[in-house]
Amino acid sequence: METRIAVLAIIVRDTGSVSALNALLHEYEDCILGRMGIPCRERGVRIISVALDAPANAVSALSGKVGRLEGVTAKTVYAPENKA
């Protein structure tokens, strides 16, 4: 199956959702190239970026599941497809 490169941007406002978020990321670990988290304590949020190489339906499923967590916002950006 063809894969796409994407970045999932996550903003966590409710730390009560962190364990559920980590469980989802663990579920999709085969798709994850890397991740970076930045605690922005003075604003009360955590910023996480997740680099993915996965089928588009897996990226979309992960993004949707993450975005449904309480106090969590998620948006995905895809790299342009290679034109051969």
C-alpha positions in Angstrom: 0.0 0.0 0.0 1.3 3.5 -0.9 2.3 5.7 2.1 2.3 9.4 2.5 4.6 11.7 4.6 2.6 13.8 7.0 2.9 15.9 10.1 0.2 15.7 12.8 0.2 18.8 15.0 -1.4 18.3 18.4 -2.2 20.8 21.1 -3.1 19.4 24.5 -5.0 21.7 26.9 -6.3 18.9 29.2 -3.5 16.9 30.7 -6.1 14.3 31.7 -6.1 13.1 28.1 -2.3 12.5 27.9 -2.4 8.8 28.8 -5.1 8.2 26.1 -3.1 10.2 23.6 0.1 8.2 24.4 -1.9 5.0 24.0 -3.1 6.1 20.5 0.4 7.0 19.5 1.7 3.6 20.7 -1.1 1.9 18.7 0.2 3.7 15.5 3.9 3.4 16.4 4.7 1.6 13.1 3.6 4.7 11.2 5.6 7.2 13.3 8.9 8.5 12.1 9.4 10.7 15.2 7.8 13.1 17.6 8.6 16.2 19.4 6.9 17.6 22.5 7.1 21.1 23.8 5.5 22.0 27.2 4.3 25.6 27.1 3.6 25.9 30.8 3.0 29.6 30.9 0.1 29.2 28.4 -1.1 25.9 29.9 -0.7 23.8 26.7 1.5 21.1 25.4 2.5 21.2 21.7 3.3 17.9 20.0 4.3 17.3 16.4 4.3 13.7 15.0 6.0 12.9 11.7 4.3 10.0 9.9 5.0 7.8 7.0 1.8 5.8 6.6 -1.2 5.1 4.3 -3.5 8.1 4.1 -6.3 6.2 5.8 -4.1 5.4 8.8 -3.0 9.1 9.1 -6.6 10.2 8.9 -7.8 7.6 11.4 -5.1 8.6 13.9 -5.8 12.3 13.5 -9.5 11.8 14.0 -9.0 9.7 17.1 -6.6 12.2 18.6 -8.9 15.1 17.8 -11.8 13.4 19.6 -9.9 13.4 22.9 -11.2 15.8 25.5 -9.1 19.0 25.5 -7.0 18.0 22.5 -6.9 19.6 19.0 -5.2 17.9 16.0 -4.5 19.0 12.4 -2.7 17.1 9.7 -0.5 18.5 6.9 0.6 16.2 4.1 3.8 16.5 2.0 3.1 17.0 -1.7 2.9 13.7 -3.6 5.8 12.9 -5.9 4.8 13.3 -9.5 6.7 10.8 -11.7 
